[in-house]
Amino acid sequence: AMRGALALAGIPVDPAPVKDMWDFLYNSVELPKFEAQRWVVDLLSAEIEPKALSDAWTVQKGSTSNKGEALKKSVYTAASTSAGGLLARYAKDGHLYSAQQFQQYYGDAWLVEWLESPQEKRVANDGKEYSAQEFQKYYGGNAASYWNQASEAPQRRMAEDGQTYTIQEFIAYYKGDWQTKFDEASVVADVCAGLNHEGCDGLPQTCQWKWTGDWTDSCVLKSSTTAAFLV
């Protein structure tokens, strides 16, 4: 059930962190089963790592007799330390902010706002888009260096008009409603799809221009898999 909820939320389902988060919340914090399940989905959707949360809990549980308050403070801390402290999301105004900045601005409502905000992704050396957690998992201790050198990912999605747009184009066009529209749009797994000649040339490691007579499908993947697909 938890994995299904995570999949519906668009979160990659790795059984290890699901198990670790469940064990921590149910066995260490001793939350009721239903409440622990709900928290697993929310916290993993928020990109909070089980170890970061467990470490914060070790510090916080001795500072107060109120278990709920200790968990709240632990989540607050873990959001800023997960993925090497690289996590950021696009708030309602379209700008990127860290978890700590969300907490400072939204107060007790920060986690709700954080969950509703798209995560930042960047383009790695292979031309593909990855989250900060994925950079951390692959590069380990060098993640911050590679992350800081990488460019912001366009995160293209297909809007209700059938055209593909970057996250910045969603922000510019839909204004205050952009988060909802972006969330409803289909992810374009082929980052080359729909690019014009200039945009295609801007991703030389991944895309190549092959004129078909129609610019909307002339930018294709360099790999053998050239068909665009939606997930």
C-alpha positions in Angstrom: 0.0 0.0 0.0 2.8 2.4 0.9 4.7 1.6 -2.3 1.5 2.2 -4.3 0.9 5.6 -2.7 4.5 6.6 -3.4 4.2 5.5 -7.0 1.0 7.5 -7.4 2.9 10.5 -6.0 5.5 10.2 -8.7 8.3 9.1 -6.3 10.7 6.3 -7.4 10.0 3.3 -5.2 13.1 1.8 -3.7 12.2 -0.8 -1.1 15.2 -0.2 1.1 14.3 3.4 2.3 10.6 2.4 2.5 11.5 -0.4 4.9 14.0 1.8 6.8 11.6 4.6 7.2 8.9 2.3 8.4 11.1 0.6 10.9 12.2 3.9 12.3 8.7 5.3 12.7 6.9 2.2 13.9 9.6 0.6 16.0 11.8 3.5 17.2 9.3 6.4 17.4 6.5 3.9 18.2 3.8 5.6 16.1 0.5 3.7 15.5 0.6 1.6 12.4 -1.7 3.8 10.3 0.0 7.0 11.3 3.4 5.4 10.6 2.3 4.4 7.1 1.1 8.0 6.4 4.3 9.5 7.5 6.4 7.1 5.4 4.6 8.3 2.3 4.9 12.0 3.2 8.5 11.9 4.3 9.8 9.9 1.4 7.8 12.1 -0.9 9.5 15.1 0.7 12.9 13.4 0.0 13.7 13.1 3.6 16.2 10.2 4.2 15.6 7.6 7.0 19.2 8.0 8.3 19.0 11.8 8.5 15.7 11.5 10.3 17.0 8.9 12.7 20.1 10.9 13.5 18.0 14.0 14.2 15.7 11.9 16.4 18.6 10.7 18.5 19.4 14.4 19.3 15.8 15.6 19.7 14.2 12.8 21.7 16.2 13.7 24.8 15.3 17.4 24.6 11.6 17.0 25.3 9.1 14.5 26.7 6.7 15.3 24.0 7.2 12.7 21.3 5.2 14.6 18.7 7.3 17.7 19.2 10.5 15.7 19.0 9.5 14.1 15.7 8.4 17.5 14.3 11.9 19.0 15.1 13.6 15.9 13.7 11.8 16.2 10.4 12.6 19.9 10.4 16.3 19.1 10.8 16.4 16.1 8.5 14.9 18.0 5.6 17.9 20.3 5.6 20.5 17.5 5.9 19.1 14.9 3.5 20.9 14.5 0.2 23.9 16.3 1.6 21.9 19.5 2.2 21.4 20.0 -1.6 17.6 19.7 -1.6 15.6 22.6 -3.1 12.1 23.0 -4.5 10.2 25.5 -6.7 7.8 27.5 -4.5 4.7 29.3 -5.6 6.6 32.3 -6.9 8.6 30.0 -9.2 11.9 30.4 -7.4 14.0 27.7 -5.9 14.3 27.6 -2.1 16.0 25.2 0.4 14.0 23.3 3.0 15.3 25.7 5.6 14.0 28.7 3.6 10.6 27.0 3.3 10.6 26.5 7.0 11.5 30.1 7.7 8.8 31.5 5.4 5.9 29.1 5.9 6.4 28.2 9.5 4.3 25.1 10.6 2.9 24.8 7.1 6.3 24.3 5.5 5.9 20.6 4.9 2.6 20.9 3.1 4.1 23.6 0.9 7.2 21.6 0.3 5.2 18.5 -0.8 3.2 20.6 -3.3 6.4 22.1 -4.8 8.3 20.4 -7.6 11.8 19.2 -6.7 14.8 20.7 -8.4 16.7 18.6 -10.9 19.9 19.1 -12.7 21.5 17.8 -15.9 24.3 15.4 -15.3 27.3 14.6 -17.6 25.2 12.0 -19.5 22.7 14.7 -20.5 19.9 13.2 -18.3 18.0 14.9 -15.5 18.5 13.8 -11.9 17.4 14.9 -8.4 19.8 15.9 -5.7 19.2 12.5 -4.0 20.2 10.7 -7.3 23.4 12.8 -7.5 24.1 11.9 -3.9 23.5 8.2 -4.5 25.7 8.1 -7.6 28.6 10.5 -6.7 28.7 10.0 -2.9 31.0 12.5 -1.2 31.6 14.3 -4.5 27.9 15.0 -5.2 28.0 18.6 -4.1 30.8 19.4 -6.6 29.1 17.7 -9.5 25.7 19.2 -8.5 27.1 22.7 -8.4 28.7 22.3 -11.8 25.5 21.0 -13.4 22.9 23.1 -15.1 19.2 23.4 -14.0 17.1 20.7 -15.7 14.4 22.0 -18.0 11.9 19.3 -16.7 9.7 19.3 -19.8 6.1 18.2 -19.6 3.2 18.0 -22.0 0.6 20.6 -21.2 -3.2 20.4 -21.9 -2.7 22.0 -25.3 -0.6 18.9 -26.3 2.7 20.9 -26.5 5.8 20.4 -24.3 7.1 23.1 -22.1 9.9 23.5 -19.6 9.2 24.2 -15.9 10.2 27.8 -16.4 7.6 28.1 -19.2 4.9 26.7 -17.0 5.8 29.3 -14.3 5.8 32.1 -16.8 2.5 31.2 -18.5 0.3 29.8 -15.7 1.4 32.3 -13.0 -0.2 31.5 -9.6 -1.7 28.2 -10.9 1.5 26.8 -12.3 2.2 24.2 -9.7 -1.2 22.5 -10.2 -0.8 22.6 -14.0 2.7 21.3 -13.8 1.6 18.4 -11.5 -1.2 17.5 -13.9 1.0 17.5 -17.0 2.6 14.3 -18.4 6.4 14.0 -17.9 8.2 14.0 -21.2 10.8 11.2 -20.8 12.5 12.1 -24.0 14.3 15.4 -23.2 14.8 16.0 -27.0 11.2 15.9 -27.9 9.7 19.2 -29.2 13.0 21.1 -29.1 13.7 23.6 -32.0 17.1 23.6 -33.7 18.7 25.9 -31.2 17.4 24.0 -28.2 18.5 20.7 -29.7 22.0 22.0 -30.3 22.1 23.1 -26.7 22.1 19.4 -25.6 24.9 18.0 -27.8 25.6 15.0 -25.5 22.0 13.8 -25.7 20.3 15.1 -28.8 20.9 15.5 -32.5 19.1 17.4 -35.2 17.6 15.3 -38.0 15.4 17.4 -40.2 12.1 15.6 -40.9 10.3 18.6 -42.6 8.6 19.4 -39.2 10.7 21.1 -36.5 8.6 19.6 -33.7 9.9 16.1 -34.2 13.4 16.8 -35.8 15.3 16.8 -32.5 15.9 13.2 -31.5 17.9 11.2 -28.9 21.4 10.1 -29.9 20.8 6.7 -28.5 19.1 3.9 -30.4 15.9 4.6 -28.5 14.5 7.6 -30.3 10.8 7.3 -29.7 9.4 9.8 -27.3 7.2 8.3 -24.5 5.3 9.6 -21.5 5.3 8.3 -18.0 
